[in-house]
Amino acid sequence: MSTEEQAAEGKGGLLRQQEEIRIAAQRWNLEISKSYRIIDVSGTQVSESSEFRDLLETLKQPSVNGLVVAAIDRLMRPDDFSSFSVYDFFAKNHRYIWTPSSQIDVAEDSGFLEALVQGMMAGLDRRRILRNTQVAKEEKRKLGRCANAKITLPNGVNFDFVTGKWSFVEPYASRVREAFGLFLTGNYSIRHIAKILGYKSARTLYNHLRNPIWCGIREYRYRRGSEKYPSQNGRQSDRKRVLRDEPLIVKLGMEPLISEEDFQKAQELLETRRGEWKSARSKGSRFEATGLLYCHCGQRMYSKSARRSEGHDSYYCRSKHACKGCGSPSVKRETIDFTISSFVSDYFLKPAAMELLLKSVNERKDSGRLTANIERARAEIEQLGAKKRRLLSLAVSGAFSPEEIECEAKCIDADTTAWNATLRKAERDLAAMTIANSRNLALAIASVFAEFQHLQPSERKLLLRRFVSRVDISGDSITGIRMQIPDMSTKMCTRTGRGSWRRPA
């Protein structure tokens, strides 16, 4: 059955199908060995259900000759051509499909044709039912009636399907009126109002504040399209919503609970708060040292934003994330960011101090290893060039097919590209090391950091991450700092964006 409602007590859908299966078994002299009931599964998704997969396993048994159904549309109602693949199982395993009117063997020409025609007719019938249903619902909406079940209505609204009248339901209606009153004062957040009035969630209240039904208006911005959401175990799934070209707005003919003026004021206030929220979310992070700080125990320091009503922004050791931690206390963001900023201003502007910091970088680099990598890369590129020249000579002589020649040439080109990249990287590292041994780099870095104090926080973060790879702290003090040499082939620029230069005195 397509829905649980069709299989409910008092409904005749299952009884009718059972009778038709009994008639088919009697006509074709069949013995029913096992019956399956698949409830709340559309004919378009029968093959996705676990019950149907169990049925196919049963059909593989040698003692089973086929499947008895009340009609082909119980087996499939195709909405695309892939649905016909269900017949492959019956063709490969030589199983029959019986209905009260026919015996179908899809492996035979006649059965193949009959199965396709009946399946196509079932799919067309489903399209007609769906089209008629959607048109009927749309006409009901235009007449101001409820086109779906009452579960689609918000708490506080009722529709009488007999009289066609809309009404508000207490005490939910009074709660909505009070919610609008509190919200329009501008003194309460949606979360706070939801807590005061006993809503299950702030999202429910937000949806109520957005719904014009309280003004006696039903607004339909979306319609249901033909594509469905993914189903689970073949169960019924809803169709995806499609935005209408023009919203359908219908007067419901009942006394409004909220005036249209108050409703519009609420929408403007919601948009204002939404804009403020998005603006706050789009701002850069306040934490300037995230990703650079390390605790004295060796673990990275994580950042934690303060809540609205308590505490300060802070950094804490990663060891606290999963256990009690190393014992190091959390550090206020303002304190450690100021410490790093002061350290940069005191040391990075002094070329002599920068030379000492850069010396540690040089000690970590191995010039012999870089030189060896450069020589190896050049040798490999030379060998690949000679290999390609030999390949061209073989191509001219016709020793191999063009396809083989092309495949081998692509492999050679890929290897050459990889070794060229390795060569360029090693040469850049060696050049950076050579520059780092001179005083020029220290002077360049000092000039770059001359305006550090006057940069925006986001710009300071980018600049620090370019030249600093790690900052070790203990409490709110810096115990060590590790420099890194950037690619000197790129331009070092600290000022970007309009209004970033310091104002003149």
C-alpha positions as CSV (number, residue, x, y, z in Angstrom):
1,M,0.0,0.0,0.0
2,S,1.2,3.5,-0.8
3,T,0.3,5.0,2.6
4,E,-0.4,3.7,6.1
5,E,-3.8,5.3,6.0
6,Q,-4.8,3.0,3.0
7,A,-3.9,0.0,5.2
8,A,-5.7,1.2,8.3
9,E,-8.5,-0.7,10.0
10,G,-11.7,-0.4,8.1
11,K,-10.0,0.3,4.7
12,G,-10.6,-2.2,1.9
13,G,-7.3,-1.8,0.0
14,L,-5.5,-4.8,1.5
15,L,-8.6,-7.0,1.4
16,R,-9.1,-6.2,-2.2
17,Q,-5.6,-7.1,-3.1
18,Q,-5.7,-10.3,-1.1
19,E,-8.8,-11.4,-3.0
20,E,-7.3,-10.6,-6.4
21,I,-4.2,-12.7,-5.4
22,R,-6.5,-15.5,-4.4
23,I,-8.3,-15.3,-7.8
24,A,-4.9,-15.3,-9.7
25,A,-3.6,-18.3,-7.7
26,Q,-6.9,-20.2,-8.4
27,R,-6.9,-19.4,-12.1
28,W,-3.3,-20.4,-12.7
29,N,-3.3,-23.3,-10.3
30,L,-0.7,-21.9,-8.0
31,E,0.3,-22.6,-4.4
32,I,1.2,-19.5,-2.4
33,S,4.3,-20.3,-0.3
34,K,4.8,-16.9,1.4
35,S,3.0,-13.5,1.4
36,Y,4.6,-10.1,1.8
37,R,2.9,-6.9,2.9
38,I,4.7,-3.7,2.0
39,I,3.0,-0.7,3.7
40,D,3.7,3.1,3.2
41,V,5.8,2.5,0.1
42,S,5.0,4.1,-3.2
43,G,4.9,2.0,-6.4
44,T,7.8,4.1,-7.7
45,Q,10.1,3.0,-4.8
46,V,9.1,-0.6,-4.1
47,S,12.5,-1.9,-5.1
48,E,14.2,0.3,-2.5
49,S,12.4,-1.3,0.5
50,S,13.9,-4.0,2.7
51,E,10.8,-6.1,2.4
52,F,11.2,-6.2,-1.4
53,R,14.8,-7.2,-1.1
54,D,13.8,-10.1,1.2
55,L,11.2,-11.1,-1.5
56,L,13.8,-11.3,-4.2
57,E,15.9,-13.5,-2.0
58,T,12.9,-15.8,-1.6
59,L,12.4,-15.8,-5.3
60,K,15.9,-17.2,-5.8
61,Q,14.9,-20.5,-4.2
62,P,14.6,-23.4,-6.7
63,S,11.1,-24.3,-5.3
64,V,9.7,-20.8,-6.1
65,N,8.5,-20.2,-9.7
66,G,7.5,-16.6,-9.5
67,L,5.5,-13.7,-8.0
68,V,1.8,-13.2,-7.7
69,V,0.6,-9.6,-7.5
70,A,-2.9,-8.0,-7.7
71,A,-1.7,-5.8,-10.6
72,I,1.6,-4.7,-12.2
73,D,1.3,-1.3,-10.6
74,R,1.8,-3.0,-7.2
75,L,5.2,-4.1,-8.5
76,M,6.2,-0.9,-10.2
77,R,4.8,2.6,-11.1
78,P,7.7,4.0,-13.1
79,D,8.4,7.7,-12.9
80,D,11.6,7.3,-14.9
81,F,13.1,4.7,-17.2
82,S,15.4,3.2,-14.6
83,S,12.3,1.8,-12.8
84,F,12.0,-0.8,-15.6
85,S,15.2,-2.4,-14.3
86,V,13.1,-4.4,-11.8
87,Y,12.3,-6.8,-14.7
88,D,15.9,-7.8,-15.0
89,F,15.7,-10.0,-12.0
90,F,12.8,-12.0,-13.4
91,A,14.5,-12.3,-16.8
92,K,17.8,-13.5,-15.5
93,N,16.3,-15.9,-12.9
94,H,13.5,-17.2,-15.2
95,R,10.7,-16.3,-12.8
96,Y,7.1,-15.6,-13.8
97,I,4.9,-12.7,-12.8
98,W,1.2,-13.6,-12.3
99,T,-1.8,-11.3,-12.1
100,P,-5.5,-12.3,-12.2
101,S,-5.6,-11.6,-16.0
102,S,-2.2,-12.7,-17.2
103,Q,0.9,-14.9,-16.8
104,I,4.0,-12.9,-17.8
105,D,7.4,-14.4,-18.6
106,V,9.7,-11.4,-19.4
107,A,12.3,-13.7,-20.9
108,E,9.8,-14.3,-23.8
109,D,9.1,-11.8,-26.5
110,S,5.4,-11.6,-25.7
111,G,6.0,-11.4,-21.9
112,F,8.7,-8.7,-22.5
113,L,6.3,-6.6,-24.5
114,E,3.4,-7.1,-22.1
115,A,5.5,-6.2,-19.0
116,L,6.7,-3.0,-20.7
117,V,3.3,-1.9,-21.8
118,Q,1.6,-2.6,-18.5
119,G,4.4,-0.9,-16.6
120,M,4.2,2.1,-18.9
121,M,0.4,2.3,-18.4
122,A,0.9,2.1,-14.6
123,G,3.3,5.0,-14.8
124,L,1.0,7.1,-17.0
125,D,-1.9,6.4,-14.6
126,R,0.2,7.6,-11.7
127,R,1.1,10.8,-13.6
128,R,-2.6,11.4,-14.2
129,I,-3.4,10.9,-10.6
130,L,-0.6,13.2,-9.4
131,R,-1.6,15.9,-11.9
132,N,-5.3,15.7,-10.9
133,T,-4.4,15.8,-7.2
134,Q,-2.1,18.8,-7.6
135,V,-4.6,20.8,-9.7
136,A,-7.4,20.0,-7.2
137,K,-5.2,21.2,-4.2
138,E,-4.3,24.4,-6.1
139,E,-7.9,25.2,-6.7
140,K,-8.7,24.6,-3.0
141,R,-5.9,27.1,-2.1
142,K,-7.3,29.7,-4.4
143,L,-10.7,29.3,-2.8
144,G,-9.2,29.9,0.6
145,R,-9.6,26.3,1.8
146,C,-7.1,24.1,3.5
147,A,-5.6,21.8,0.8
148,N,-3.7,19.5,3.2
149,A,-4.1,17.9,6.5
150,K,-4.5,20.0,9.7
151,I,-1.0,19.0,10.8
152,T,0.3,21.5,8.3
153,L,-1.3,24.4,10.2
154,P,0.4,26.2,13.1
155,N,-0.9,25.7,16.7
156,G,-3.7,28.1,17.2
157,V,-5.4,27.8,13.8
158,N,-8.1,25.4,12.8
159,F,-10.1,24.6,9.6
160,D,-13.4,22.9,9.4
161,F,-13.5,20.8,6.2
162,V,-17.3,20.5,6.4
163,T,-18.2,24.2,6.6
164,G,-14.9,25.5,5.0
165,K,-14.5,28.0,7.9
166,W,-11.2,29.1,9.5
167,S,-10.9,29.9,13.2
168,F,-8.3,30.6,15.9
169,V,-7.9,28.1,18.8
170,E,-7.3,29.1,22.4
171,P,-5.0,29.3,24.4
172,Y,-2.5,29.2,21.5
173,A,-4.1,32.3,19.8
174,S,-3.7,34.4,22.9
175,R,-0.1,33.3,23.3
176,V,0.7,34.4,19.7
177,R,-0.9,37.8,20.3
178,E,1.1,38.2,23.4
179,A,4.3,37.1,21.6
180,F,3.8,39.8,18.9
181,G,3.2,42.4,21.7
182,L,6.4,41.5,23.5
183,F,8.5,41.4,20.3
184,L,7.3,44.7,19.1
185,T,8.5,46.4,22.2
186,G,12.0,45.7,21.1
187,N,13.1,44.8,24.6
188,Y,13.1,41.0,24.3
189,S,14.8,38.5,22.1
190,I,12.9,35.7,20.4
191,R,14.6,33.1,22.6
192,H,13.6,35.0,25.7
193,I,10.0,35.4,24.6
194,A,9.8,31.7,23.7
195,K,11.0,30.9,27.2
196,I,8.5,33.2,28.9
197,L,5.5,31.9,26.9
198,G,6.4,28.3,27.0
199,Y,7.2,27.6,23.4
200,K,9.1,24.3,22.8
201,S,11.8,26.1,20.8
202,A,12.7,29.7,19.7
203,R,12.5,28.5,16.1
204,T,8.8,27.7,16.4
205,L,8.1,31.2,17.7
206,Y,10.2,32.6,14.8
207,N,8.1,30.7,12.3
208,H,4.9,32.0,13.9
209,L,6.1,35.6,13.7
210,R,6.8,35.1,10.0
211,N,3.4,33.6,9.2
212,P,0.8,36.1,7.9
213,I,-2.0,33.6,8.8
214,W,-2.5,35.6,12.0
215,C,-3.7,38.5,9.8
216,G,-6.3,36.3,8.1
217,I,-4.0,35.8,5.1
218,R,-2.6,32.6,3.6
219,E,0.6,33.1,1.6
220,Y,2.0,30.3,-0.6
221,R,5.5,31.1,-1.7
222,Y,6.4,27.5,-2.8
223,R,4.8,24.7,-4.7
224,R,5.7,21.0,-4.8
225,G,7.8,20.0,-7.8
226,S,8.1,16.6,-9.4
227,E,11.5,15.6,-7.8
228,K,11.3,13.9,-4.4
229,Y,13.6,14.1,-1.4
230,P,15.8,10.9,-0.9
231,S,13.7,8.2,0.8
232,Q,14.8,5.7,3.5
233,N,14.0,2.1,3.0
234,G,11.7,3.0,0.2
235,R,9.3,4.8,2.5
236,Q,7.2,7.7,1.3
237,S,9.1,11.0,0.9
238,D,7.9,14.5,0.3
239,R,8.4,16.3,-3.0
240,K,11.0,19.1,-3.1
241,R,9.7,22.7,-2.8
242,V,10.0,25.0,-5.8
243,L,9.7,28.8,-5.5
244,R,6.7,30.2,-7.3
245,D,7.2,32.9,-9.8
246,E,4.6,35.0,-7.9
247,P,3.4,34.1,-4.4
248,L,-0.2,33.1,-4.1
249,I,-1.9,35.3,-1.5
250,V,-5.5,34.4,-0.3
251,K,-7.8,36.1,2.2
252,L,-9.2,33.5,4.6
253,G,-12.4,35.5,5.5
254,M,-11.9,35.5,9.3
255,E,-11.3,38.2,11.9
256,P,-7.5,38.9,12.0
257,L,-5.6,38.1,15.3
258,I,-2.9,40.6,14.5
259,S,-3.3,43.8,12.4
260,E,-1.4,44.1,9.2
261,E,0.4,47.2,10.4
262,D,1.7,45.3,13.5
263,F,2.7,42.3,11.4
264,Q,4.7,44.5,9.0
265,K,6.5,46.2,11.9
266,A,7.4,42.7,13.2
267,Q,8.8,41.7,9.8
268,E,10.9,44.9,9.6
269,L,12.2,44.3,13.1
270,L,13.0,40.6,12.2
271,E,14.9,41.8,9.1
272,T,16.9,44.4,11.2
273,R,17.9,41.8,13.7
274,R,18.8,39.3,11.0
275,G,21.0,41.9,9.3
276,E,22.7,42.7,12.6
277,W,23.3,39.0,13.2
278,K,24.7,38.5,9.7
279,S,26.9,41.5,10.1
280,A,28.3,40.2,13.4
281,R,28.9,36.8,11.9
282,S,30.8,38.3,8.9
283,K,33.3,40.1,11.1
284,G,36.7,38.6,11.5
285,S,37.8,36.6,14.5
286,R,38.9,38.6,17.5
287,F,41.7,36.0,18.2
288,E,44.9,37.2,16.6
289,A,47.1,34.3,17.8
290,T,44.9,31.3,16.9
291,G,47.0,28.6,15.4
292,L,50.3,30.0,16.6
293,L,50.2,29.5,20.3
294,Y,51.6,26.4,22.0
295,C,51.4,25.6,25.7
296,H,54.6,24.9,27.8
297,C,53.5,21.2,27.7
298,G,53.8,21.2,23.9
299,Q,50.1,21.1,23.0
300,R,48.4,23.7,20.8
301,M,46.3,26.4,22.5
302,Y,42.7,26.6,21.5
303,S,40.5,29.7,21.5
304,K,37.2,30.1,23.4
305,S,34.8,33.0,23.0
306,A,33.1,34.4,26.1
307,R,29.4,34.1,26.5
308,R,27.3,37.3,26.5
309,S,26.8,37.4,30.3
310,E,30.0,36.1,31.7
311,G,33.8,35.9,31.4
312,H,36.3,37.0,28.7
313,D,37.7,35.6,25.5
314,S,40.5,33.2,26.3
315,Y,43.1,30.7,25.1
316,Y,43.3,27.3,26.7
317,C,45.6,24.2,26.3
318,R,44.4,21.5,24.0
319,S,45.0,18.9,26.8
320,K,41.9,20.3,28.5
321,H,39.8,19.5,25.6
322,A,39.6,15.7,26.3
323,C,40.8,15.4,29.9
324,K,41.7,17.5,33.0
325,G,44.8,18.9,31.2
326,C,48.3,19.8,32.0
327,G,47.4,22.2,34.8
328,S,48.2,25.4,32.8
329,P,45.4,28.0,33.4
330,S,43.5,29.7,30.6
331,V,44.9,33.0,29.4
332,K,42.8,36.0,28.5
333,R,42.8,36.9,24.8
334,E,43.5,40.6,25.4
335,T,46.5,39.8,27.6
336,I,48.3,37.4,25.3
337,D,47.5,39.4,22.1
338,F,48.9,42.5,23.7
339,T,52.0,40.6,24.8
340,I,52.6,39.3,21.3
341,S,52.0,42.8,19.8
342,S,54.4,44.3,22.3
343,F,57.1,41.7,21.6
344,V,56.8,42.3,17.8
345,S,57.1,46.1,18.4
346,D,60.2,45.6,20.6
347,Y,62.1,43.0,18.6
348,F,60.9,42.8,15.0
349,L,61.8,46.5,14.4
350,K,65.4,45.9,15.4
351,P,67.5,44.4,12.6
352,A,70.1,43.0,15.1
353,A,67.4,41.1,17.0
354,M,65.8,39.9,13.8
355,E,69.2,38.5,12.7
356,L,69.3,36.4,15.9
357,L,65.8,35.1,15.3
358,L,66.5,34.3,11.6
359,K,69.6,32.4,12.6
360,S,67.5,29.8,14.3
361,V,65.7,29.3,10.9
362,N,69.0,28.8,9.2
363,E,70.1,26.2,11.7
364,R,67.0,24.2,11.0
365,K,67.6,24.2,7.3
366,D,70.1,21.8,5.7
367,S,71.8,23.4,2.7
368,G,73.6,20.2,1.8
369,R,70.2,18.4,1.5
370,L,68.8,21.1,-0.7
371,T,71.8,21.1,-3.0
372,A,71.5,17.3,-3.3
373,N,67.8,17.6,-4.1
374,I,68.5,20.2,-6.8
375,E,71.2,18.0,-8.4
376,R,69.0,14.9,-8.4
377,A,66.0,16.8,-9.9
378,R,68.2,18.2,-12.7
379,A,69.6,14.7,-13.4
380,E,66.1,13.2,-13.5
381,I,64.9,15.9,-15.9
382,E,67.9,15.3,-18.1
383,Q,67.2,11.5,-18.2
384,L,63.5,12.1,-19.0
385,G,64.5,14.4,-21.8
386,A,66.7,11.8,-23.3
387,K,64.0,9.2,-22.9
388,K,61.5,11.4,-24.8
389,R,64.0,11.8,-27.6
390,R,64.4,8.0,-27.9
391,L,60.6,7.7,-27.9
392,L,60.3,10.1,-30.8
393,S,62.8,8.1,-32.8
394,L,60.8,4.9,-32.1
395,A,57.7,6.7,-33.2
396,V,59.3,7.7,-36.5
397,S,60.5,4.1,-37.1
398,G,57.0,2.7,-36.4
399,A,58.2,0.2,-33.7
400,F,55.1,0.9,-31.6
401,S,51.5,1.8,-32.2
402,P,50.5,5.5,-31.9
403,E,48.4,4.7,-28.8
404,E,51.4,3.2,-27.1
405,I,53.6,6.1,-28.1
406,E,51.0,8.7,-26.8
407,C,50.5,6.8,-23.5
408,E,54.3,6.7,-22.8
409,A,54.7,10.3,-23.8
410,K,52.0,11.4,-21.3
411,C,53.8,9.5,-18.5
412,I,57.1,11.1,-19.4
413,D,55.5,14.6,-19.4
414,A,53.9,14.0,-16.0
415,D,57.2,12.9,-14.4
416,T,59.0,15.9,-16.0
417,T,56.3,18.3,-14.5
418,A,56.7,16.7,-11.0
419,W,60.5,17.0,-11.1
420,N,60.4,20.6,-12.3
421,A,58.2,21.5,-9.4
422,T,60.6,19.8,-7.0
423,L,63.5,21.7,-8.6
424,R,61.8,25.1,-8.3
425,K,60.9,24.5,-4.6
426,A,64.5,23.4,-3.7
427,E,65.9,26.4,-5.5
428,R,63.5,28.8,-3.7
429,D,64.5,27.3,-0.3
430,L,68.2,27.6,-1.1
431,A,67.8,31.2,-2.3
432,A,65.8,32.0,0.9
433,M,68.5,30.6,3.0
434,T,71.1,32.6,1.2
435,I,69.1,35.8,1.7
436,A,68.5,34.9,5.4
437,N,72.3,34.9,6.0
438,S,72.4,38.6,5.1
439,R,71.3,41.6,7.0
440,N,69.1,42.7,4.1
441,L,66.3,40.3,5.1
442,A,66.3,41.5,8.7
443,L,66.0,45.1,7.4
444,A,63.2,44.1,5.1
445,I,61.2,42.4,7.8
446,A,61.8,45.3,10.2
447,S,60.4,47.7,7.6
448,V,57.3,45.5,7.0
449,F,56.5,45.4,10.7
450,A,57.0,49.1,11.2
451,E,53.3,49.7,10.8
452,F,52.2,46.6,12.7
453,Q,50.6,48.5,15.6
454,H,48.4,50.5,13.2
455,L,47.1,47.5,11.2
456,Q,43.6,46.0,11.4
457,P,43.4,42.8,13.5
458,S,42.8,40.7,10.4
459,E,45.9,42.2,8.7
460,R,48.0,41.6,11.8
461,K,47.0,38.0,11.8
462,L,48.0,37.5,8.2
463,L,51.4,39.2,8.7
464,L,52.2,37.1,11.8
465,R,51.4,33.9,10.0
466,R,53.6,34.8,7.2
467,F,56.8,35.2,9.3
468,V,56.0,33.3,12.5
469,S,55.2,29.6,12.7
470,R,55.0,29.1,16.5
471,V,54.8,31.0,19.7
472,D,55.5,29.1,23.0
473,I,53.9,30.6,26.1
474,S,53.8,29.8,29.8
475,G,51.0,31.6,31.6
476,D,50.8,35.0,29.9
477,S,54.5,35.2,29.1
478,I,56.3,34.3,25.8
479,T,59.0,31.6,26.3
480,G,59.9,31.0,22.7
481,I,59.1,32.1,19.2
482,R,59.9,30.3,15.9
483,M,60.3,32.2,12.7
484,Q,59.8,31.1,9.1
485,I,61.1,32.6,5.9
486,P,58.4,33.4,3.3
487,D,58.8,33.0,-0.4
488,M,60.8,36.1,-1.3
489,S,59.6,36.0,-4.9
490,T,56.3,37.5,-3.8
491,K,55.7,41.1,-2.9
492,M,55.6,41.9,0.8
493,C,52.7,44.3,1.4
494,T,51.2,45.2,4.7
495,R,48.6,47.7,3.6
496,T,45.6,46.5,1.7
497,G,42.1,48.0,1.4
498,R,40.7,51.5,1.5
499,G,41.4,53.5,4.6
500,S,44.1,51.2,5.9
501,W,46.9,53.8,6.1
502,R,47.4,55.5,9.4
503,R,45.8,59.0,9.6
504,P,48.4,61.8,9.5
505,A,49.1,63.6,12.9
